[in-house]
């Protein structure tokens, strides 16, 4: 692992159908969900996950910077089979 405190977002690609990111604006604390594939695409030109999070701009308040958590699809197997994947995990 590099000297970053956070793993690169690409680390989560193998689990992209089962996990997503929760992002919180550092200014207004707005919470949004973002799929792993979309995060990888948006972070492609950032050297580190921390730099990418610093660059993000909130669409509500315009503030820069976000915190990130990894969230899992916690639905049971039957529910996943009936409903399919979470829409957020399909984001490109």
Residue pairs with C-beta under 8 A, 6 or more apart in sequence:
1 7
2 8
2 48
4 48
4 49
4 50
5 50
6 48
6 49
6 50
6 53
6 68
7 49
8 48
8 49
9 21
9 36
9 39
9 40
9 43
9 49
9 52
10 40
12 19
12 21
12 36
12 70
13 36
13 37
13 40
15 36
16 35
16 36
16 37
16 89
17 85
17 89
18 72
18 73
18 89
19 36
19 70
19 71
19 72
19 73
19 89
20 33
20 34
20 35
20 36
20 70
20 71
20 73
20 86
20 88
20 89
21 33
21 34
21 35
21 36
21 39
21 68
21 69
21 70
21 71
22 31
22 32
22 33
22 68
22 69
22 70
22 71
23 31
23 32
23 33
23 34
23 53
23 56
23 66
23 67
23 68
24 30
24 31
24 66
24 67
24 68
25 31
25 58
25 60
25 61
25 63
25 65
25 66
26 63
26 64
26 65
26 66
26 67
27 58
27 61
27 62
27 63
27 64
27 65
28 58
28 60
28 61
28 63
30 58
30 60
30 61
33 71
33 88
34 88
34 91
35 88
35 89
35 90
35 91
35 92
36 89
37 91
37 92
38 91
38 92
41 92
42 52
43 49
43 52
46 52
46 55
49 68
53 65
53 66
53 67
53 68
54 64
54 65
55 64
56 64
56 65
56 66
57 63
57 64
58 64
58 66
73 80
73 85
73 86
73 89
75 83
75 86
